[in-house]
Amino acid sequence: MAQYAPGTPRVIGKYVKPYHGCGLAMIVKTAWTRENPGKRFIACPKYVGPKRGYYEFLDEDLPSDYYRDFLWEEHQKGKRGIQRNEMQEQIHVLTMEKKLLADELTCNKSKLQLYEYAP
């Protein structure tokens, strides 16, 4: 039985070479380019890009450009949603910091007034 890299999802359909010529276990990755959105491929762990290192697609091409574009757009929407949530979280943190600084400023102004009127 072939051995796969730890955490490698089960591969359906095609046999996956467990090791590349360099002796390292192959890993399953997912491409998120406009040309191949969501398409799984196996690659050497040293894989840097299509021109450097071994890779081989596992999934077939999508049946039409419509599906490819649809999947790409949905992925982009998801990424934008995550980015929006992260920005909203940052805004919340900054708002809380602003409130704390405003409270600290009010407190310091009160202390200053006390020192100015002290005999």
ZALOSE-79574 format. One record per residue (C-alpha): x, z, y. Coordinates in nm, 4 decimals, decimal comma. Each point is the difference from the previous one (the first is absolute). Layout:
<nodes>
[[X Z Y]] ...
</nodes>
This chain:
<nodes>
[[0,0000 0,0000 0,0000]] [[0,1298 -0,0842 0,3484]] [[0,0932 0,2794 0,2347]] [[-0,1096 -0,0209 0,3610]] [[0,1246 0,1803 0,3060]] [[-0,1651 0,3387 0,0551]] [[-0,3204 -0,0345 0,1987]] [[-0,0354 -0,3695 -0,0760]] [[-0,3686 -0,0844 -0,0380]] [[-0,1213 -0,1571 -0,3218]] [[0,0468 -0,3744 0,0100]] [[-0,2862 -0,2161 -0,1212]] [[0,0500 -0,3468 -0,1399]] [[0,3662 -0,0807 0,0393]] [[0,2921 0,1620 -0,1812]] [[0,2405 0,1651 0,2405]] [[0,3731 -0,0015 -0,0597]] [[0,0858 0,3689 0,0023]] [[0,3540 -0,0449 0,1315]] [[0,1734 -0,2419 0,2323]] [[0,3444 -0,1434 -0,0695]] [[0,1545 0,2827 0,2039]] [[-0,1288 0,2518 -0,2579]] [[-0,2488 0,1701 0,2331]] [[-0,3649 0,0359 -0,0985]] [[-0,2331 -0,2478 0,1696]] [[-0,2697 0,1397 0,2297]] [[-0,3457 -0,1273 0,0907]] [[-0,0630 -0,0537 0,3704]] [[-0,2847 -0,1459 0,2029]] [[0,0571 -0,2725 0,2576]] [[-0,1880 0,0346 0,3274]] [[0,1021 -0,3220 0,1698]] [[-0,2510 -0,2452 0,1442]] [[0,0908 -0,2479 -0,2756]] [[-0,0344 0,2501 -0,2896]] [[-0,2244 0,2900 0,1048]] [[-0,0407 0,2582 -0,2755]] [[0,1934 -0,2063 -0,2524]] [[0,1966 0,2117 -0,2487]] [[0,3518 -0,0937 -0,1007]] [[0,2856 0,1483 -0,1973]] [[0,3378 0,0349 0,1608]] [[0,3438 0,1391 -0,0520]] [[0,0322 0,3338 0,1868]] [[0,2722 -0,1684 0,2065]] [[-0,2546 -0,2634 0,1132]] [[0,0196 -0,0570 0,3756]] [[-0,2058 -0,3158 0,0416]] [[-0,0795 -0,3342 -0,1630]] [[0,3492 -0,1301 0,0667]] [[0,1853 0,3124 -0,1213]] [[-0,0618 0,1456 -0,3447]] [[-0,2240 -0,0842 -0,2936]] [[-0,3795 0,0027 0,0257]] [[-0,2896 -0,1545 -0,1902]] [[-0,3702 0,0004 0,0887]] [[-0,2390 0,1565 -0,2510]] [[-0,3298 -0,1003 0,1584]] [[-0,1339 -0,3521 0,0260]] [[-0,0578 -0,1606 0,3396]] [[-0,3339 0,0749 0,1633]] [[-0,2619 -0,2703 -0,0616]] [[-0,0208 -0,1112 0,3642]] [[0,1428 0,0457 0,3468]] [[-0,3247 0,1767 0,0940]] [[0,0665 0,2856 -0,2453]] [[0,3649 0,0216 0,0997]] [[-0,0868 0,0195 0,3713]] [[-0,2836 0,2457 -0,0670]] [[0,2249 0,2345 -0,1996]] [[0,2720 -0,0213 0,2663]] [[-0,2448 0,0808 0,2814]] [[-0,1476 0,2954 -0,1917]] [[0,3491 0,1370 -0,0620]] [[0,0836 -0,0377 0,3698]] [[-0,3240 0,1805 0,0953]] [[0,0984 0,2855 -0,2293]] [[0,3462 0,0200 0,1562]] [[-0,1507 -0,0003 0,3488]] [[-0,2392 0,2773 -0,1049]] [[0,2885 0,2133 -0,1247]] [[0,1956 -0,0644 0,3194]] [[-0,3060 0,0876 0,2091]] [[-0,0455 0,3271 -0,1905]] [[0,3664 0,0887 0,0504]] [[-0,0295 -0,0717 0,3733]] [[-0,3180 0,2080 0,0254]] [[0,1803 0,2863 -0,1716]] [[0,2883 -0,0316 0,2474]] [[-0,2460 -0,0026 0,2904]] [[-0,1618 0,3174 -0,1354]] [[0,3388 0,1747 -0,0312]] [[0,1030 -0,1073 0,3511]] [[-0,3355 0,1144 0,1419]] [[0,0471 0,3428 -0,1587]] [[0,3570 0,0204 0,1350]] [[-0,1273 -0,0966 0,3461]] [[-0,2613 0,2766 -0,0162]] [[0,2635 0,2562 -0,1043]] [[0,2281 -0,1093 0,2844]] [[-0,2882 0,0197 0,2491]] [[-0,0820 0,3539 -0,1204]] [[0,3676 0,0963 0,0263]] [[0,0153 -0,1421 0,3534]] [[-0,3098 0,1979 0,1017]] [[0,1521 0,3160 -0,1453]] [[0,3307 -0,0578 0,1803]] [[-0,1794 -0,0636 0,3311]] [[-0,1880 0,3282 -0,0411]] [[0,3260 0,1854 -0,0691]] [[0,1602 -0,1621 0,3043]] [[-0,2885 0,1140 0,2219]] [[0,0372 0,3550 -0,1327]] [[0,3719 0,0001 0,0828]] [[-0,0630 -0,1417 0,3484]] [[-0,2497 0,2752 0,0858]] [[0,1973 0,2820 -0,1632]] [[0,1420 0,2587 0,2505]] 
</nodes>
